[in-house]
Amino acid sequence: MPVESRHISQWIARSAADVYEYVSDPANIPEWAPGLGTAVENDGGRWYVETPSGRAGVAFVERNEFGVLDHEVTLPSGEVVSIPMRVIPGGDGSEITFWLRRLPRMSDEEFERDASLVQADLGRLKRILESPR
């Protein structure tokens, strides 16, 4: 059971629908979240990413109208990590929030490192989605 949770968010000058559409497609993971995976593969309808530790599975909740992007990552060890994530409309843009959960075995340094990586990923997502097409 997680012992601590941190909400990490980023405002993006794009509609919640645009952010949701991009993030909910696992094929985009290597572009905006290379910390999770550097390559992605769809194998029989299941998504996998290549991580420094090996191949990990990624499964998002079913598409929905509420901006829920919760997903589970099945690590190469077989451990499953549940990650709550939302995109919420706000004015002319939207806010994406990632709940980073500290697992019992994580050191303070590991938790801070993961928080920095998530913040960098969300910043990268912002740059990608706000850049001219």
BALOBA-1460 file (C-alpha; in Angstrom, 3 decimals):
// residues 133
<rec num="1" residu="m" x="0.000" y="0.000" z="0.000"/>
<rec num="2" residu="p" x="1.369" y="3.461" z="-0.865"/>
<rec num="3" residu="v" x="2.556" y="5.501" z="2.079"/>
<rec num="4" residu="e" x="2.543" y="8.937" z="0.431"/>
<rec num="5" residu="s" x="1.035" y="10.549" z="-2.635"/>
<rec num="6" residu="r" x="2.031" y="13.689" z="-4.493"/>
<rec num="7" residu="h" x="-0.087" y="15.500" z="-7.067"/>
<rec num="8" residu="i" x="2.005" y="16.757" z="-9.962"/>
<rec num="9" residu="s" x="0.195" y="18.923" z="-12.487"/>
<rec num="10" residu="q" x="0.766" y="21.045" z="-15.551"/>
<rec num="11" residu="w" x="-1.420" y="23.641" z="-17.253"/>
<rec num="12" residu="i" x="-1.563" y="23.238" z="-21.034"/>
<rec num="13" residu="a" x="-2.958" y="25.814" z="-23.462"/>
<rec num="14" residu="r" x="-5.003" y="23.211" z="-25.316"/>
<rec num="15" residu="s" x="-8.482" y="21.871" z="-24.785"/>
<rec num="16" residu="a" x="-8.955" y="18.979" z="-22.394"/>
<rec num="17" residu="a" x="-10.253" y="16.946" z="-25.341"/>
<rec num="18" residu="d" x="-7.003" y="17.538" z="-27.275"/>
<rec num="19" residu="v" x="-4.829" y="16.640" z="-24.287"/>
<rec num="20" residu="y" x="-6.921" y="13.563" z="-23.537"/>
<rec num="21" residu="e" x="-6.785" y="12.380" z="-27.155"/>
<rec num="22" residu="y" x="-2.995" y="12.619" z="-27.272"/>
<rec num="23" residu="v" x="-2.196" y="11.164" z="-23.842"/>
<rec num="24" residu="s" x="-4.700" y="8.298" z="-24.080"/>
<rec num="25" residu="d" x="-2.881" y="6.914" z="-27.140"/>
<rec num="26" residu="p" x="-0.071" y="4.675" z="-25.832"/>
<rec num="27" residu="a" x="1.758" y="5.077" z="-29.153"/>
<rec num="28" residu="n" x="2.653" y="8.621" z="-28.017"/>
<rec num="29" residu="i" x="4.358" y="7.554" z="-24.759"/>
<rec num="30" residu="p" x="7.957" y="7.607" z="-26.054"/>
<rec num="31" residu="e" x="7.512" y="11.177" z="-27.301"/>
<rec num="32" residu="w" x="6.139" y="12.779" z="-24.143"/>
<rec num="33" residu="a" x="7.082" y="10.284" z="-21.394"/>
<rec num="34" residu="p" x="10.425" y="8.705" z="-22.308"/>
<rec num="35" residu="g" x="10.973" y="8.012" z="-18.601"/>
<rec num="36" residu="l" x="8.232" y="5.390" z="-18.854"/>
<rec num="37" residu="g" x="9.374" y="3.900" z="-22.136"/>
<rec num="38" residu="t" x="11.577" y="4.643" z="-25.107"/>
<rec num="39" residu="a" x="9.797" y="2.370" z="-27.562"/>
<rec num="40" residu="v" x="6.217" y="1.174" z="-27.711"/>
<rec num="41" residu="e" x="4.602" y="-1.888" z="-29.251"/>
<rec num="42" residu="n" x="1.027" y="-3.041" z="-29.685"/>
<rec num="43" residu="d" x="1.017" y="-6.827" z="-29.451"/>
<rec num="44" residu="g" x="-2.412" y="-8.332" z="-29.997"/>
<rec num="45" residu="g" x="-4.206" y="-5.297" z="-28.594"/>
<rec num="46" residu="r" x="-1.956" y="-5.029" z="-25.515"/>
<rec num="47" residu="w" x="0.544" y="-2.199" z="-25.219"/>
<rec num="48" residu="y" x="4.145" y="-2.591" z="-24.089"/>
<rec num="49" residu="v" x="6.992" y="-0.143" z="-23.589"/>
<rec num="50" residu="e" x="10.710" y="-0.758" z="-23.406"/>
<rec num="51" residu="t" x="12.166" y="0.393" z="-20.108"/>
<rec num="52" residu="p" x="15.722" y="0.225" z="-18.753"/>
<rec num="53" residu="s" x="14.513" y="-2.801" z="-16.727"/>
<rec num="54" residu="g" x="12.885" y="-4.581" z="-19.681"/>
<rec num="55" residu="r" x="9.470" y="-4.780" z="-21.304"/>
<rec num="56" residu="a" x="6.560" y="-3.334" z="-19.286"/>
<rec num="57" residu="g" x="2.846" y="-3.490" z="-20.028"/>
<rec num="58" residu="v" x="0.700" y="-0.338" z="-20.083"/>
<rec num="59" residu="a" x="-3.087" y="-0.400" z="-19.890"/>
<rec num="60" residu="f" x="-5.275" y="2.706" z="-19.708"/>
<rec num="61" residu="v" x="-8.841" y="2.650" z="-18.414"/>
<rec num="62" residu="e" x="-11.504" y="2.587" z="-21.089"/>
<rec num="63" residu="r" x="-11.952" y="5.815" z="-23.040"/>
<rec num="64" residu="n" x="-14.330" y="8.109" z="-21.206"/>
<rec num="65" residu="e" x="-15.794" y="11.598" z="-21.334"/>
<rec num="66" residu="f" x="-14.499" y="12.592" z="-17.907"/>
<rec num="67" residu="g" x="-10.791" y="12.979" z="-18.707"/>
<rec num="68" residu="v" x="-9.789" y="9.969" z="-16.620"/>
<rec num="69" residu="l" x="-6.415" y="8.642" z="-17.799"/>
<rec num="70" residu="d" x="-5.772" y="6.160" z="-14.988"/>
<rec num="71" residu="h" x="-3.458" y="3.400" z="-16.089"/>
<rec num="72" residu="e" x="-1.613" y="0.372" z="-14.826"/>
<rec num="73" residu="v" x="2.000" y="-0.381" z="-15.560"/>
<rec num="74" residu="t" x="3.022" y="-4.019" z="-15.263"/>
<rec num="75" residu="l" x="6.736" y="-3.960" z="-14.519"/>
<rec num="76" residu="p" x="9.098" y="-6.615" z="-15.899"/>
<rec num="77" residu="s" x="9.071" y="-8.129" z="-12.377"/>
<rec num="78" residu="g" x="5.307" y="-8.691" z="-12.696"/>
<rec num="79" residu="e" x="4.495" y="-6.025" z="-10.102"/>
<rec num="80" residu="v" x="1.543" y="-3.850" z="-11.133"/>
<rec num="81" residu="v" x="1.631" y="-0.129" z="-10.369"/>
<rec num="82" residu="s" x="-1.682" y="1.769" z="-10.568"/>
<rec num="83" residu="i" x="-1.372" y="5.395" z="-11.606"/>
<rec num="84" residu="p" x="-4.265" y="7.855" z="-11.263"/>
<rec num="85" residu="m" x="-4.187" y="10.611" z="-13.888"/>
<rec num="86" residu="r" x="-6.742" y="13.201" z="-15.049"/>
<rec num="87" residu="v" x="-7.103" y="16.007" z="-17.543"/>
<rec num="88" residu="i" x="-9.508" y="18.732" z="-16.439"/>
<rec num="89" residu="p" x="-10.827" y="21.633" z="-18.531"/>
<rec num="90" residu="g" x="-9.962" y="25.093" z="-17.290"/>
<rec num="91" residu="g" x="-10.664" y="28.331" z="-19.123"/>
<rec num="92" residu="d" x="-8.864" y="28.387" z="-22.463"/>
<rec num="93" residu="g" x="-6.795" y="25.317" z="-21.620"/>
<rec num="94" residu="s" x="-6.644" y="22.371" z="-19.303"/>
<rec num="95" residu="e" x="-4.758" y="20.942" z="-16.377"/>
<rec num="96" residu="i" x="-3.304" y="17.461" z="-16.361"/>
<rec num="97" residu="t" x="-2.652" y="15.899" z="-12.966"/>
<rec num="98" residu="f" x="-0.583" y="12.818" z="-12.198"/>
<rec num="99" residu="w" x="-0.721" y="11.228" z="-8.746"/>
<rec num="100" residu="l" x="2.712" y="9.911" z="-7.879"/>
<rec num="101" residu="r" x="2.465" y="7.280" z="-5.199"/>
<rec num="102" residu="r" x="5.401" y="6.479" z="-3.024"/>
<rec num="103" residu="l" x="5.714" y="2.756" z="-2.588"/>
<rec num="104" residu="p" x="6.819" y="1.448" z="0.818"/>
<rec num="105" residu="r" x="10.268" y="0.387" z="-0.383"/>
<rec num="106" residu="m" x="11.112" y="3.759" z="-2.013"/>
<rec num="107" residu="s" x="13.770" y="5.925" z="-0.440"/>
<rec num="108" residu="d" x="13.307" y="9.679" z="-0.164"/>
<rec num="109" residu="e" x="15.806" y="10.109" z="-2.998"/>
<rec num="110" residu="e" x="13.947" y="7.688" z="-5.291"/>
<rec num="111" residu="f" x="10.618" y="9.391" z="-4.610"/>
<rec num="112" residu="e" x="12.080" y="12.836" z="-5.337"/>
<rec num="113" residu="r" x="13.760" y="11.517" z="-8.499"/>
<rec num="114" residu="d" x="10.458" y="10.052" z="-9.718"/>
<rec num="115" residu="a" x="8.652" y="13.329" z="-8.950"/>
<rec num="116" residu="s" x="11.238" y="15.243" z="-10.993"/>
<rec num="117" residu="l" x="10.888" y="12.806" z="-13.898"/>
<rec num="118" residu="v" x="7.096" y="13.095" z="-13.892"/>
<rec num="119" residu="q" x="7.314" y="16.908" z="-13.793"/>
<rec num="120" residu="a" x="9.738" y="16.809" z="-16.733"/>
<rec num="121" residu="d" x="7.382" y="14.502" z="-18.666"/>
<rec num="122" residu="l" x="4.426" y="16.828" z="-18.084"/>
<rec num="123" residu="g" x="6.548" y="19.803" z="-19.148"/>
<rec num="124" residu="r" x="7.509" y="17.928" z="-22.321"/>
<rec num="125" residu="l" x="3.813" y="17.166" z="-22.919"/>
<rec num="126" residu="k" x="3.032" y="20.875" z="-22.605"/>
<rec num="127" residu="r" x="5.753" y="21.817" z="-25.126"/>
<rec num="128" residu="i" x="4.574" y="19.191" z="-27.602"/>
<rec num="129" residu="l" x="0.897" y="20.097" z="-27.407"/>
<rec num="130" residu="e" x="1.463" y="23.872" z="-27.422"/>
<rec num="131" residu="s" x="3.943" y="23.869" z="-30.299"/>
<rec num="132" residu="p" x="2.655" y="24.967" z="-33.714"/>
<rec num="133" residu="r" x="1.704" y="22.082" z="-35.927"/>
